[in-house]
Amino acid sequence: MFYNKISESAAYIKGKMDAPATVGVVLGSGLGSLVDMMEDKKVIPYQDIPNFPQSHVAGHAGNLVIGRIGAVTVAAMQGRFHYYEGFSMKEVTYPVYVMKLLGIESLIVTNACGGINPSFHPGDLMLLTDYINMLGNNPLIGPNDERLGVRFPDMSEAYSKELIGKAQKTADSLGIAYQTGVYAIFPGPCYETAAEIRAYANLGADAIGMSTVPETIVANYLGMKVLGIACITNMATGIAKEKHTHEEVVRIANESSAKLCSWVKKIIADWQE
């Protein structure tokens, strides 16, 4: 039974924790260095956590790191699970369910993605204001467990306006430039065609990637507030002049990582103000 599985995972993690965590972070490709800024860290490999999926994507370390940023205890995922790896949607979002049982109230999701908005440039950071789910699937399909959430959850504020406001205030105080926009999810693992990008642009997407939306849906379902920040690592097909490679995506993400991590660190440190 799914609830029993996530309860077993959460119980194992709680046994490693000194204090309850209130903020969860999902770190995308090349963005895992936030954990270097955490204090009193405990690193728990995914393979040690009962019932946890295992990722095999380059740029994803595969650890749950528990530690403090300021006075806030954080549970950070170094590496996530993707639909294109063959995981079910329940497996992709499994860690979010576990975070809920750990007491996580707010979730920060990050990713490396392609820019569609022509005013964007590689290396830009984008606050997510909404999403477009083009997977043809949804993590909430199937029987509903009322202990976790309602059958028909609202998604009118998928990314918390309150947290977006805090993130904007923090970015301004640090002098960090950022974009805002709508994130579309593409199943992958191939990159999109130029025709697909034109279609997504007409639908209102500013950026496109292969993650984040399933976690966003489940976190909202579970009653968490969600903040999304994307790193624009390349311009999408038909806009970019060069072909796409995962190595280049990770390289640009690594270059932008310091800026993104300082931003997220300050957001979390100021969380309780």
C-alpha positions in Angstrom: 0.0 0.0 0.0 1.4 3.4 -1.1 0.8 5.2 2.3 2.6 2.4 4.1 5.5 2.7 1.8 6.0 6.4 2.2 5.5 6.1 5.9 8.3 3.5 6.0 10.6 5.9 4.0 9.7 8.8 6.3 10.3 6.8 9.4 13.8 5.8 8.3 14.7 9.5 7.4 13.3 10.8 10.7 15.6 8.4 12.5 18.6 10.3 10.9 17.3 13.8 11.7 18.1 16.0 14.7 15.2 18.4 14.1 12.1 18.5 12.0 12.5 19.9 8.5 10.0 22.5 7.3 11.4 23.4 3.9 12.1 20.9 1.0 14.3 21.6 -2.0 14.5 19.7 -5.3 17.8 20.4 -7.0 18.0 20.0 -10.8 20.8 19.2 -13.2 24.0 20.9 -12.2 22.3 22.7 -9.3 23.2 20.4 -6.4 25.8 22.7 -4.8 23.3 24.3 -2.5 24.1 21.5 -0.1 27.6 22.9 0.3 26.0 25.9 2.0 24.1 23.8 4.5 25.3 23.3 8.1 25.2 20.2 10.3 24.6 18.1 7.2 23.5 14.5 7.1 23.7 12.9 3.7 21.4 9.9 3.1 21.9 8.1 -0.2 18.6 7.3 -2.0 19.7 3.7 -2.1 19.6 3.5 1.7 16.0 4.8 2.0 13.4 2.1 2.0 11.2 2.1 -1.2 13.0 5.1 -2.7 13.5 5.2 -6.5 17.1 5.4 -7.9 18.1 7.9 -10.6 20.8 7.4 -13.1 21.1 10.8 -14.9 24.4 12.6 -15.2 24.4 15.7 -13.0 22.2 14.2 -10.4 24.0 12.9 -7.3 21.2 10.8 -5.7 21.3 11.9 -2.1 18.8 13.4 0.4 20.7 15.9 2.4 19.3 17.1 5.8 20.8 20.3 7.2 20.3 23.9 8.4 20.3 27.1 6.4 20.1 29.8 9.1 17.6 28.6 11.6 15.7 26.6 9.1 16.1 22.8 8.8 16.0 21.8 5.1 15.6 18.5 3.3 17.3 18.8 -0.1 17.2 16.3 -2.9 20.4 16.2 -4.9 18.9 14.7 -8.0 15.3 14.0 -9.0 13.4 11.3 -10.9 12.2 11.8 -14.4 9.3 10.4 -16.3 11.6 9.7 -19.3 13.7 7.3 -17.2 10.7 4.9 -17.2 9.6 5.7 -13.7 5.8 5.8 -13.1 4.4 9.2 -12.1 4.0 7.9 -8.5 7.7 7.1 -8.5 8.7 10.5 -10.0 6.8 12.3 -7.2 7.5 9.7 -4.4 9.9 12.0 -2.5 7.4 14.8 -2.3 5.0 12.5 -0.5 7.7 11.5 1.9 8.6 15.1 2.5 5.0 15.7 3.5 5.2 13.0 6.2 8.5 14.6 7.4 6.6 17.8 8.1 7.7 19.8 5.1 5.4 22.8 4.6 7.0 24.6 1.6 8.9 23.2 -1.4 11.4 24.9 -3.7 11.7 23.2 -7.1 14.6 24.0 -9.4 15.5 22.8 -12.9 17.7 23.4 -15.9 15.6 24.1 -19.0 15.4 25.7 -22.4 14.3 29.2 -23.1 11.4 29.9 -25.5 10.8 33.6 -24.8 13.1 35.4 -27.2 14.1 37.9 -24.5 15.7 35.2 -22.5 19.4 34.2 -22.6 21.4 31.1 -21.5 22.3 31.6 -17.8 19.2 33.5 -16.9 17.2 32.5 -13.9 13.4 32.4 -14.1 10.8 32.5 -11.4 8.0 30.1 -12.4 4.5 31.8 -12.4 2.6 28.8 -13.8 3.0 25.6 -15.8 1.7 23.8 -18.8 1.5 20.0 -18.5 2.0 18.3 -21.8 3.0 14.9 -20.6 -0.4 13.4 -21.3 -0.2 12.0 -17.7 -0.8 13.2 -14.2 0.7 11.9 -10.9 -2.7 12.1 -9.2 -4.4 9.6 -11.6 -5.6 6.5 -9.8 -7.3 5.9 -6.4 -7.2 8.8 -4.0 -6.1 8.5 -0.4 -8.0 11.2 1.6 -5.2 11.1 4.3 -3.0 12.9 1.7 -5.3 15.2 -0.2 -8.6 15.9 -1.9 -9.7 14.1 -5.1 -9.9 17.3 -7.1 -7.1 19.7 -5.9 -7.1 23.4 -7.0 -4.1 24.5 -9.2 -5.1 28.2 -9.5 -1.9 29.2 -7.6 0.4 26.3 -8.5 3.4 28.5 -7.6 2.7 30.5 -4.4 2.3 34.2 -5.0 3.5 34.8 -1.4 6.8 32.9 -2.0 7.3 34.5 -5.5 7.0 37.9 -3.7 9.6 36.9 -1.1 11.9 35.6 -3.8 11.6 38.8 -5.8 12.4 40.9 -2.7 15.4 38.7 -1.9 16.7 38.9 -5.5 16.4 42.7 -5.5 18.3 42.9 -2.2 21.1 40.7 -3.6 21.2 42.4 -7.0 20.3 39.2 -8.8 18.5 39.7 -12.1 15.7 37.3 -13.0 13.0 36.6 -15.5 9.4 35.4 -14.8 7.4 33.1 -16.9 5.4 29.9 -17.6 7.2 26.6 -17.7 6.0 23.8 -20.0 7.0 20.2 -19.4 8.0 18.0 -22.4 8.3 14.2 -21.9 11.8 13.8 -23.4 14.3 12.3 -23.4 14.9 13.7 -26.9 15.0 17.5 -27.2 12.0 19.2 -28.8 11.6 19.9 -32.5 11.4 23.5 -33.9 7.7 22.9 -34.8 7.0 21.7 -31.2 8.7 24.8 -29.8 6.5 27.1 -32.1 3.4 25.3 -30.7 4.5 25.7 -27.1 5.2 29.4 -27.7 1.7 29.8 -29.1 0.4 28.1 -26.0 2.1 30.7 -23.8 5.2 28.9 -22.6 8.3 30.9 -21.8 10.6 28.0 -21.1 10.5 24.2 -21.5 12.0 21.2 -19.7 11.5 17.6 -18.6 10.8 17.9 -14.9 9.3 20.0 -12.1 5.6 19.9 -13.0 4.8 16.5 -11.5 6.4 17.6 -8.2 4.5 20.8 -8.3 1.2 19.1 -8.8 1.7 16.7 -5.9 3.1 19.3 -3.6 -0.1 21.4 -4.2 -2.2 18.4 -3.7 -0.5 17.8 -0.3 -1.1 21.3 0.8 2.5 22.6 0.4 3.4 26.1 -0.9 5.6 25.8 -4.0 8.3 28.1 -5.3 9.9 27.3 -8.7 13.1 28.7 -10.1 14.5 27.6 -13.5 18.0 28.0 -14.9 17.8 28.8 -18.6 20.7 26.7 -19.9 20.0 27.0 -23.6 17.6 28.5 -26.1 15.1 26.0 -27.4 15.2 24.3 -30.8 14.5 26.7 -33.7 15.7 29.6 -31.5 19.2 28.3 -30.7 21.8 28.4 -33.4 23.5 25.2 -32.2 22.4 21.6 -31.5 21.6 20.6 -28.0 23.7 18.4 -25.7 23.2 17.4 -22.1 26.8 18.2 -21.4 26.2 21.8 -22.4 23.1 22.0 -20.3 25.0 20.9 -17.2 27.9 23.3 -18.0 25.6 26.3 -18.1 23.8 25.1 -15.0 27.0 24.8 -13.2 28.0 28.4 -14.2 24.7 29.7 -12.9 24.7 27.5 -9.8 26.5 30.0 -7.5 24.0 32.7 -8.3 21.0 30.5 -7.9 22.3 28.9 -4.7 23.0 32.2 -3.1 19.5 33.3 -4.0 17.8 30.2 -2.6 20.0 30.2 0.5 18.9 33.8 1.3 15.3 33.0 0.6 15.4 30.1 3.1 17.4 32.0 5.7 14.8 34.8 5.7 11.9 32.3 5.6 10.6 33.0 9.1 10.8 36.8 8.8 
